[in-house]
Amino acid sequence: MPARREVIESVLTDAGWPSPAWLETTEQDPGAAQARQAIKNGAELVFACGGDGTVRSCIEGLAGTGIALAILPAGTGNLLATNLGVPLDTAAGVRLATAGGRHRIDIGEVEGRAFAVMAGVGFDAALLGDASSTLKARIGAPAYVLSALRHLRDRPMSLQIRIDQEPTRKRQARTVVIGNVGRLQGGVDLLPDASPDNGQFDVAILAPRSLGHWVALAWGVVLRHRRVQHREVLRGSRITVTSDRDQPRQLDGDIIDPGRSLTVDVRPGALEVCVPLPNGGSDPSARTRSPAGD
């Protein structure tokens, strides 16, 4: 962390920006409280340095405020950064923020919690919850594969799915993923048409019933086929998924309490985020902004 701080402060100085204030996250306060404090302190830009969990928490503190978020990826999962074209290198991420590219994206809200990547019920939440922290630290993303193998034969869910004012759909499925963006680890597009700024989230209903179905589903997703066996995709701005029993649930990789239902409300354009400028240009007015680090 000291080396990363030196890089961040050096790049900001080279860009003519003031030194940032540093607000450390904790297990109890992973980002939301720090983001709100940064705003109270007068910050005009908040850097979130961490994985999707840290970024998600910071979004809770920033959503609807007009204060921009700059992502500095530093975790096992960096899916929001990847989907938005934010570089994984710290220095490059800081330079991107100082260049001045800003874009408003949608966020989802579940029981007062915000998320910007994906929410899930069933298989995907189970594998995320069971992935060993020690193994993730040692081998990274493959730890999720090992966890997934343990859940391939879990019992399917009996679901009712309501999209906006459409009639309720009844489905048997292994997992439901509700995404603001579509790309997973390794560049795999689970939701190839998902867009973070269209005011709607895409909903993937995955319903494999055997190992062969899982293989067909995975192969179709990897090859980016428009029609993939055992995957149904819907879209809406308010999505409610109700199961016949309690299910594991997750928001941007953070496990929340199990429950029989998950309701996602989309908040269009609620978050301003630093993104690459078209053609690598720069915005001279960016030098006037004051950063705060989380």
Secondary structure as UniProt FT lines:
FT   HELIX           2..14
FT   TURN            15..16
FT   STRAND          21..22
FT   HELIX           32..40
FT   TURN            41..42
FT   STRAND          45..50
FT   HELIX           52..62
FT   TURN            63..64
FT   STRAND          68..73
FT   HELIX           79..84
FT   HELIX           90..99
FT   STRAND          102..110
FT   TURN            111..112
FT   STRAND          113..115
FT   STRAND          118..122
FT   HELIX           123..130
FT   HELIX           133..139
FT   HELIX           142..150
FT   TURN            151..153
FT   STRAND          157..163
FT   TURN            164..165
FT   STRAND          169..173
FT   STRAND          175..179
FT   HELIX           185..187
FT   TURN            192..193
FT   TURN            196..197
FT   STRAND          201..206
FT   HELIX           211..222
FT   TURN            223..224
FT   TURN            229..230
FT   STRAND          231..236
FT   STRAND          238..251
FT   TURN            252..253
FT   STRAND          254..274
FT   HELIX           278..280
FT   HELIX           284..288
FT   STRAND          291..293
//
